[in-house]
């Protein structure tokens, strides 16, 4: 990310220990392209620093300062801002042990305008990067809210679709069970995956007890899988039909017609079959009378 440069950074210069800025510091400040305010620490304690947003706070801790502890206490008001401390060599260790400021920079007297400008520019770059990160963070929060809204709407739509599908499934199942002929859906491994309630009168097994069972194990009136129309339909890829006379419990001879239709996927591979069961006993009886 390219860091933008602040055209006229706002700096607050605070004297601690004497009223007047040292001549060396004054010359350095006059050379810089800064918006500079100078204030005494006593004025801060009584008036504060107002609402101005500064890019950095510069403290000149003079050798005449009587109380480093008082100075550290003053720094607590600025711990979240970049700080520049202009100090004497003997003051550095003492201040470092007392100050908890992650953005604290030290300039040891005597200082040059090069050293000062380097530190200030680093702070300015940091502030610019901080502002860019803040803008990015705000944009991310907006994006997160938009995502939350989008996912909420998506969840509502999915829930609505599920309810619609459930209603359609219920309607389809009611229609499926209302048919007078029995129907089995069987996969390519010969496991029954769906059955309607009418199949019970043909196989003597409730439809819900058929799901997951092997097709040729429940067709009690076929002696071998190879005789079943489902097997023949998957082998030929065409509709296959067989008729079988069976003796029901009430000892009436019934004629059952089984018709199997192979099913295919989008690659035209056989995935199983659908088998229909019709009681054609009455029709056969009438044909015999003719």
N, C-alpha and C positions, 0 to 999 in steps of 0.2 A: 504494500500500500504506500503510495507516495504521500509524504507528509507535507501539508501546506504550511507556509510561513506567515505568521501574523505580521501585518504591515507595520502596525504601531503598538507594540506590546505595552500593557499597563503594568507598571511596577510601583510598588509601595516601598519607600525607603524609610526605615525606622531607626532613629538614633537611640542607643541605649547607653547612658552614662554621661553624655554631654549634649549641649544644645546644638552646636554647630558641626556641620559635616567637615571632615578633614579635607585639606586642600587637594591632596592626591586623589581622593575619591571624587571630589567635586569635578576635577578635570576629566576624569573618566566618564562620569555621568553626562557631562556636557557634550562629549563626543558622540554619544549613542543616539540612535533614532528611537527614543523611548518616550512614552507618556509617563512622566515620573511625578509622584507626589511624595513629599517629604514631611514626616511627622515625628514628633517626640513621643517616646513610649508613655510619658505621663499623660499626654493628651489622649492616647488610646485608652488608657485606664479610666479616663473620665468621660470621653465622648464616643469611643469606639471608632470604627473605620467606615461607617455608613454602608450604603448599598452598592458601592462600586465593586465590580468583579475584576480582581487583579490576576494577572498571569503569574506573578511571583512576588514574594515578600522578601525584601532585603533588610537584614539587620546588620548594623555596624555596632559591634560590641566593643566599646572603647576600653582602653586600659584603666580608665578612671572609674569604670563601673564597680560599685562597691559590693553588689550582691549577685552572684551568678545564679543562685537559687531563685531570686526574684525574676531574673531574665528567663529561666527555664519555665517558670510558672506562666509568664507572659506568652511563651511559645505555644502553650497548650491551646490557645485560641486559634492557632493557625496550622495545626498538625496535619490537616488534609490538603494544604496548599504546598507547592514547591517553595522551599526556603533557601536563601543564600545567607550564610553567616560570615561576615568579615570580622576576623578575630586575630588576636596575637597568638604566636606559637604556643605559649604556655597555657592558653585558655582552652585549646582544642581537646585535650584528653579529659579535662574536667567536664566540658560541655557534652562530649560524646557519651560519657557515662550517665548523664542525666536526661538527655534529650531522646525521646522516642518519636522520631519523625522520619518516615521512609523516604521522603523526597528532600532530604537535607543535603545541601552542598556547602563545602567549607572553602573559603578563600583566606589564606594566611597572609597577613601583612608582612612586608610591603607587597602590593599586588600591581599587576600591569593591566593596561586596558585590554590586551589580548586575552589574559586569563579571565578577566571579568566578562568580556563579550562571549568567550567560549562557553562559560557556565550559563549565562543568560540565554544564549541561543539554544543550548541543550534543553533548558527548561521550556523555552517557547515551542520547540519541536515536540516536546513531551505533551504540552498543553494542546497543541494542534492535533496530535495523534489521539489524545484523550477525547477531544471534541468529535473527531471523526468516528471513534469507537462508540461514543454516546449516540451519534446519529444512526450508526449501524445497529446498535442495540435497540433503539426506538423502532427502527424499521423491522427488525426481527420480531419485536413484540407485536407490531401490527400484523406481520405475516403469520405469527402464531395464532392471533385472534381470528384471522381469515381462515386459517387451516381448521381451527376448532369449529368455526361456523360451517365450513364446507363438510367436515366429517360428521357434524351433528345432522346436517341435512341429508348426507349420504346414509347415515344410520337410520334416519326416519324413512327414507325412501326404501332401503332394504327391508325394514320392518313392514312397510306397507306392501312391498312385493311378496314378502313371505306370507303375509295374511291373505293376499290375493291368490297366491299359489296354493295355500292350504284350502281356500274355498273352492278353487278349481279342482284340486285333488279330491276333495270331498264330493263334489258334483260328479266327477268322473268315476269315483269308486261306487257311488250310489247307482250310476248308470251301469257300470261293470257288473255289479251284483244283481241288478234287475233282469239281466238277460236270462232267458230260459235254458240256454245251452251252456255247458261247462267250458271254461277256458283256463289253460295253463300257459304261463310264460316260463320258458326254460332256457338256461344259458348253454354255451357250447360244451360245458363239462357235465351236462345233463342234470344240473341242480335246479329245482323249481324255485323261481324268484317271485312269482305272483300267481294268485289263483282267485277265481270268483266263487261266491257262495254256492252257485248252482252245480259246481263240480262235485259237491258232496253226494248228490244223488247218483252219480256215476261211479265214484270210487269208494263210497262209504267211509270217507275220512273228511272231517271238517277242513275247510279251506286254510285256516290258520295253522293247522297241524301239518300241512303239506309243504309250507315254506322251508327251504333249506334241505329238503329230502331229495334223494336221487329219483329221477323221473321213472326209470324202469323198475324200481322197487315197489312203487305204489300202483302200477298198472297191473293189477292182479290177473286180468284175463289175457295178458300177453305172456307167452312162455319165455321169450328171449328178447333182448334189446333189438336184435337185428330184424325182428318182426314189427317193431313199433314204427308208426309213420313219422315220428319225430326224427328217429335215426335215419330213415330213408330220405327225408327232406333235407337234412344237413349233408347227406352224402351226394344227393343229386342236385341240390340247389333249386329244387322245384317243389311245387305243392304235391304232397303225397296223401292218399286216402286209403283207409282200410275199414272193413266192416267186420264186426265180431258179434256172434250170438252168445249171450251170457245168461245164466240162470240166477235170478234174483232170489232174495230170502223168501218172498211170497210164492216162489216156484213158477212165476210167470217168466216165460222165455222172452228176453229182450234182445233187440238188435241195435248195437251201438256203432255209429259211424264216427271214426276219428279222422280229422283232417289237419295236417300239419303244414304250416307255412314257414319257410326259413326266414330269418332276419339277417340284415346286413348292416355294416358300418359304412362310413363315407369312403373307405378304401375298397368297398365291395367285398369285404371279407365276411364270411358267415359268423354271426355272433350267437346263434341259438335258433330257437323256433317258437312259434305260437301254435298251440294245438287246441282244436275245437272238438267238443263232444256233443253229438246229436243222438237223441233217441228216435230212430226211424222205424220202430216196431210197427206202429199203426200203418205207416206207408207201405211197409213190406206186406202186412196182412191184407191190405186192400188190393195190392198188386197180385197177390196169390188168388184172390177171389175172382179176378177178371178172367 
